C-alpha cells in the first residue's frame, strides 16, 4: 500500500508518498522538472515489497506548498535543505537515492553534506558531469542564469508550455503511444498555477550553481566508491548518454545501462528499469531476511 502524507518542515508543508516495511532499507526518490512524486506512482509499489520508499514533492512542485517568490528564495540549496529536514523529521539517517533531472542537484547536495548517509545512488537521467548537457537545450538556461532580462526570459519561459512539457515526455521514445498524455497534462496544470511560473523561473536562474559542485561530487564518488547505477534513456535530448557514461570515470564498478527511451524513462521502460533497480539494490543494500 502506498500512503500519501504531509509533513511541515521549516514552516512549509511538504507532500510525500511512502510505502514499504518500516524496517527495510530506505530508498528516497527525488523527482525532476516539471513533475513531482507523481512520476514514481508505478515504481513505488514495484519496489515497496522489499524497500522502504519515500518520494517527496519539492517545494513549488506537485502537492507541496508553493509559496510565492516574494516569500521564499527558491534555490537548489534551499530545496536540498528542506529535503534533509523532511528525512530528519521521518527519522531517516541512512538511505539510497534515486535522482532524476532536478533531483540530481538536490541529491548531490545531500550526499556532499552527509556522505555517510548515502548507501547507494541510482541516477536516471540525473546529470553530474558537463558531458551530459545537450548544448541546444541548455544554451537559453545558461544565458538566463547569467542575466535575467526581457531578452533572455522567453528562452526559458517556453519550457512551461504544454507543448514543451509534452516534448520532454515523448522525445526519444520509440513508440510515443506508450506514454500517457495524463503525464504532461498533469504537470502543466500544476506549473500553471498562479505565480508558479515565477517559481520555475527562479530555479532556472539558479541552475548554473549546479555545475560548480561537480568537482566536489566527483571527488566524493572517487573517494567513497559508493555503489552507483546509471540507467538512462539514450534518446534524452536534455541530458545525453555521455552523462551516464561519465559516472564510470569516478566509480570503478558503476553500472551503466542505456535503454531505448527519453528523459522520463519510467513512462516507457518501467519494467526494465525496475528490474535493474531491484537487482542493483539487492546486491548493494539487500533487505534483511525478515523485511
Backbone torsions as a table, in degrees:
resi	resn	phi	psi	omega
1	UNK	NA	137.9	176.6
2	UNK	-100.8	129.1	178.6
3	UNK	-100.9	143.8	-178.3
4	UNK	-116.7	111.6	-166.1
5	UNK	-132.2	166.4	176.5
6	UNK	-129.2	149.2	172.2
7	UNK	-142.0	145.2	177.3
8	UNK	-98.1	122.0	-178.4
9	UNK	-126.2	120.4	-179.9
10	UNK	52.6	39.0	176.5
11	UNK	80.2	3.7	-179.9
12	UNK	-113.6	136.4	-177.9
13	UNK	-89.9	118.1	-177.8
14	UNK	-111.0	133.9	175.5
15	UNK	-91.5	143.4	174.5
16	UNK	-150.9	152.2	174.3
17	UNK	-102.1	141.5	-176.6
18	UNK	-141.9	139.3	179.2
19	UNK	-157.7	161.3	174.3
20	UNK	99.0	167.0	-178.5
21	UNK	-62.4	137.3	-177.1
22	UNK	-63.7	-26.5	-177.2
23	UNK	-98.9	7.5	179.5
24	UNK	-83.6	161.3	174.4
25	UNK	-56.6	142.6	-173.4
26	UNK	-93.7	138.2	171.8
27	UNK	-124.7	123.1	179.7
28	UNK	-104.7	123.3	-177.6
29	UNK	-100.9	121.5	-175.4
30	UNK	-116.6	113.3	-172.6
31	UNK	-80.4	171.7	179.5
32	UNK	-113.2	-167.3	176.4
33	UNK	-87.7	141.0	-0.4
34	UNK	-104.8	31.0	-168.2
35	UNK	-100.0	-146.2	-174.0
36	UNK	-165.0	-168.8	176.0
37	UNK	-62.1	-10.7	174.3
38	UNK	-56.1	-29.7	-179.0
39	UNK	-66.1	-18.1	-178.2
40	UNK	-102.3	13.2	-171.9
41	UNK	-59.5	-29.3	179.3
42	UNK	-99.6	-26.7	179.0
43	UNK	-70.4	-38.1	-175.7
44	UNK	-56.7	-54.8	-179.7
45	UNK	-65.6	-23.1	179.0
46	UNK	-73.3	-16.3	-179.6
47	UNK	-113.2	-15.4	-168.2
48	UNK	-75.2	-6.7	175.9
49	UNK	-70.9	-25.1	-175.7
50	UNK	-123.6	-11.8	-175.1
51	UNK	-133.3	150.6	175.8
52	UNK	-90.5	108.0	-170.1
53	UNK	-105.4	130.9	177.3
54	UNK	-124.5	128.7	179.5
55	UNK	-134.0	98.9	179.6
56	UNK	-85.5	156.9	165.4
57	UNK	-92.1	125.2	175.9
58	UNK	-61.7	151.7	175.9
59	UNK	-56.1	133.3	-177.7
60	UNK	91.2	-1.8	-177.8
61	UNK	-128.3	156.0	172.7
62	UNK	54.8	-130.3	-176.4
63	UNK	-101.2	4.6	174.2
64	UNK	-74.4	164.1	174.3
65	UNK	-53.8	152.0	176.5
66	UNK	-137.2	67.0	-179.1
67	UNK	-61.6	150.0	179.2
68	UNK	-65.2	160.9	-175.8
69	UNK	-63.7	-21.0	176.7
70	UNK	-70.7	-20.7	-176.2
71	UNK	-106.4	-13.8	-178.7
72	UNK	-147.5	134.3	179.6
73	UNK	-89.7	98.2	-176.3
74	UNK	-75.2	108.4	173.8
75	UNK	-136.8	164.0	177.1
76	UNK	-69.8	-30.3	172.5
77	UNK	-59.3	-45.5	-177.0
78	UNK	-66.6	-40.6	179.0
79	UNK	-65.6	-38.4	177.7
80	UNK	-65.9	-39.6	178.8
81	UNK	-63.7	-39.9	177.1
82	UNK	-65.8	-38.9	178.4
83	UNK	-64.3	-44.1	177.1
84	UNK	-61.2	-39.3	178.4
85	UNK	-64.1	-39.8	177.5
86	UNK	-63.4	-46.3	-179.8
87	UNK	-62.9	-39.0	176.8
88	UNK	-62.8	-41.5	178.7
89	UNK	-63.0	-33.7	-179.9
90	UNK	-84.0	-1.4	178.5
91	UNK	75.3	24.4	-177.5
92	UNK	-96.8	117.9	-177.4
93	UNK	-116.9	-16.7	178.5
94	UNK	-135.0	130.3	-175.4
95	UNK	-164.2	153.6	167.6
96	UNK	-90.8	155.0	178.3
97	UNK	-122.1	141.7	168.5
98	UNK	-112.7	119.5	-176.5
99	UNK	-119.8	140.4	177.6
100	UNK	-142.2	129.6	175.8
101	UNK	53.0	-122.0	-179.3
102	UNK	-58.1	-26.0	177.9
103	UNK	-60.8	-25.8	-178.7
104	UNK	-66.7	-54.9	179.1
105	UNK	-63.0	-26.6	174.2
106	UNK	-70.8	-46.5	178.5
107	UNK	-62.9	-39.6	179.1
108	UNK	-62.8	-39.1	178.3
109	UNK	-64.8	-40.2	176.8
110	UNK	-60.3	-44.2	-177.9
111	UNK	-67.2	-40.3	-178.4
112	UNK	-71.9	-29.9	178.7
113	UNK	-76.1	-38.1	-177.2
114	UNK	-141.5	73.8	-174.6
115	UNK	-61.1	-29.7	-178.7
116	UNK	-69.8	-15.0	-179.6
117	UNK	-76.8	-22.0	-169.9
118	UNK	-90.7	119.1	179.9
119	UNK	-91.4	-26.5	-179.2
120	UNK	-169.2	159.8	179.0
121	UNK	-127.3	130.6	169.3
122	UNK	-116.3	120.3	178.0
123	UNK	-116.2	118.8	178.5
124	UNK	-113.6	97.0	-176.3
125	UNK	53.2	43.9	175.6
126	UNK	-116.7	109.7	-166.1
127	UNK	-79.5	146.0	174.5
128	UNK	-141.6	11.9	-176.1
129	UNK	-143.9	147.3	175.8
130	UNK	-56.7	-31.7	-176.2
131	UNK	-60.4	-22.6	-174.7
132	UNK	-80.3	-18.7	-173.6
133	UNK	-74.3	125.0	174.0
134	UNK	-82.7	115.1	-168.4
135	UNK	-56.5	-42.1	-176.1
136	UNK	-62.0	-37.0	179.8
137	UNK	-72.1	-41.0	-168.4
138	UNK	-87.3	-15.8	-177.5
139	UNK	-53.1	-49.1	179.4
140	UNK	-66.8	-27.4	177.9
141	UNK	-68.9	-45.1	178.7
142	UNK	-62.8	-39.7	-179.9
143	UNK	-64.8	-41.8	179.8
144	UNK	-68.7	-36.0	177.9
145	UNK	-63.7	-35.3	178.9
146	UNK	-71.1	-37.8	-175.6
147	UNK	-156.8	121.3	179.0
148	UNK	-92.1	101.5	-176.6
149	UNK	-133.8	166.8	174.6
150	UNK	-59.7	-21.1	179.5
151	UNK	-82.2	-34.7	-177.4
152	UNK	-90.8	-22.6	-175.7
153	UNK	-62.9	-42.1	-178.3
154	UNK	-57.7	-29.7	-179.1
155	UNK	-64.5	-28.1	177.7
156	UNK	-103.3	-31.4	179.7
157	UNK	-60.5	-30.8	178.8
158	UNK	-59.5	-24.0	179.4
159	UNK	-67.2	-13.1	-179.1
160	UNK	-89.9	-2.7	-178.7
161	UNK	-76.7	157.6	178.5
162	UNK	-59.9	-42.7	-177.8
163	UNK	-66.2	-38.3	179.2
164	UNK	-67.5	-38.1	178.4
165	UNK	-68.1	-41.8	174.8
166	UNK	-57.2	-43.0	179.9
167	UNK	-56.0	-41.4	179.2
168	UNK	-60.7	-37.5	-176.4
169	UNK	-76.9	-36.3	-170.5
170	UNK	-102.6	-18.8	-178.2
171	UNK	-65.2	129.1	179.3
172	UNK	86.8	-3.8	179.7
173	UNK	-88.5	123.7	-176.2
174	UNK	-57.4	-37.3	180.0
175	UNK	-129.0	99.7	-175.7
176	UNK	-60.0	-22.5	-175.1
177	UNK	-69.9	-11.7	178.2
178	UNK	-82.3	-11.5	-179.5
179	UNK	-95.3	121.2	-177.1
180	UNK	-71.3	132.0	173.7
181	UNK	-60.3	-18.8	175.9
182	UNK	-54.1	-32.5	-174.8
183	UNK	-63.3	-55.4	-176.0
184	UNK	-74.2	-29.2	175.6
185	UNK	-68.9	-37.8	177.3
186	UNK	-61.7	-50.2	-178.7
187	UNK	-64.6	-42.1	-178.5
188	UNK	-61.5	-41.9	-179.6
189	UNK	-60.6	-38.8	-176.6
190	UNK	-77.0	-39.7	178.8
191	UNK	-75.2	-11.9	179.2
192	UNK	-90.7	1.7	176.1
193	UNK	-60.8	147.9	-178.4
194	UNK	-53.2	126.7	177.7
195	UNK	88.2	-15.1	-176.2
196	UNK	-72.1	-23.1	176.6
197	UNK	-59.5	-39.7	-179.5
198	UNK	-70.5	-31.5	173.4
199	UNK	-60.6	-48.2	-177.2
200	UNK	-67.8	-37.3	177.1
201	UNK	-63.8	-37.4	178.1
202	UNK	-62.3	-40.0	179.2
203	UNK	-72.3	-35.5	173.1
204	UNK	-58.5	-43.6	-179.2
205	UNK	-64.4	-30.1	-178.1
206	UNK	-86.3	-14.4	-174.1
207	UNK	-55.8	-36.6	179.6
208	UNK	-61.6	-7.6	173.8
209	UNK	-74.7	-10.7	-174.1
210	UNK	-80.9	-49.8	179.7
211	UNK	-55.0	-35.0	177.1
212	UNK	-61.4	-17.7	175.9
213	UNK	-79.9	-15.4	-171.9
214	UNK	-58.8	-42.4	178.2
215	UNK	-57.5	-39.5	176.4
216	UNK	-66.8	-39.4	176.9
217	UNK	-60.2	-46.0	-177.5
218	UNK	-63.9	-39.4	177.1
219	UNK	-64.5	-40.8	176.1
220	UNK	-60.5	-45.3	179.9
221	UNK	-63.0	-42.5	-179.1
222	UNK	-66.3	-43.0	-175.0
223	UNK	-75.7	-35.0	-176.9
224	UNK	-88.7	-29.4	-171.8
225	UNK	48.9	41.2	177.7
226	UNK	-57.3	136.9	177.3
227	UNK	-56.4	132.6	-173.4
228	UNK	-139.9	130.4	174.3
229	UNK	-117.4	121.8	172.1
230	UNK	-108.7	113.4	177.5
231	UNK	-120.5	120.1	-159.9
232	UNK	-134.6	138.3	169.5
233	UNK	-76.8	114.3	-172.8
234	UNK	-67.5	-18.5	-179.7
235	UNK	-92.1	9.3	-179.4
236	UNK	-65.6	125.4	177.2
237	UNK	-102.3	18.7	172.7
238	UNK	-109.3	-57.6	174.0
239	UNK	-117.0	108.0	-174.4
240	UNK	-77.5	170.0	-176.8
241	UNK	-58.5	-26.3	178.2
242	UNK	-62.1	-25.6	176.4
243	UNK	-66.2	-32.2	176.2
244	UNK	-74.4	-46.8	-176.8
245	UNK	-61.2	-31.3	-174.3
246	UNK	-63.2	-27.3	-179.4
247	UNK	-61.0	-28.4	179.4
248	UNK	-68.0	-16.2	177.1
249	UNK	-67.1	-27.2	-174.4
250	UNK	-116.3	-26.4	178.4
251	UNK	-110.9	109.3	-170.6
252	UNK	-58.4	-38.9	-176.3
253	UNK	-107.0	26.4	177.8
254	UNK	-58.8	138.3	173.8
255	UNK	-94.7	123.3	-178.5
256	UNK	-118.9	122.5	179.3
257	UNK	-130.8	121.1	175.5
258	UNK	-104.5	117.6	-176.5
259	UNK	-112.0	155.6	173.7
260	UNK	-65.8	119.6	-178.5
261	UNK	158.9	-175.1	-176.0
262	UNK	-121.8	-146.3	-173.0
263	UNK	-65.4	-41.8	179.6
264	UNK	-102.7	74.1	-171.0
265	UNK	-62.7	-29.1	-178.5
266	UNK	-63.0	-23.6	-177.5
267	UNK	-74.7	-21.2	-176.7
268	UNK	-123.4	-14.5	-175.8
269	UNK	-138.2	38.6	-175.8
270	UNK	-56.9	-45.9	-176.2
271	UNK	-62.4	-44.9	-179.9
272	UNK	-65.5	-44.3	-179.1
273	UNK	-64.3	-43.1	179.3
274	UNK	-59.7	-43.8	179.3
275	UNK	-61.3	-42.8	178.7
276	UNK	-65.4	-40.7	180.0
277	UNK	-65.6	-46.0	-178.5
278	UNK	-61.7	-44.4	179.7
279	UNK	-63.6	-41.7	-179.4
280	UNK	-65.4	-49.7	-178.1
281	UNK	-67.1	-36.6	-180.0
282	UNK	-63.6	-26.1	176.9
283	UNK	-85.0	-34.9	-168.9
284	UNK	-100.0	-40.4	177.7
285	UNK	-134.8	65.3	-174.5
286	UNK	-63.9	145.6	175.6
287	UNK	-65.6	152.3	173.3
288	UNK	-68.4	161.9	-174.2
289	UNK	-62.4	-27.5	-176.6
290	UNK	-100.2	9.9	178.5
291	UNK	-76.9	NA	NA
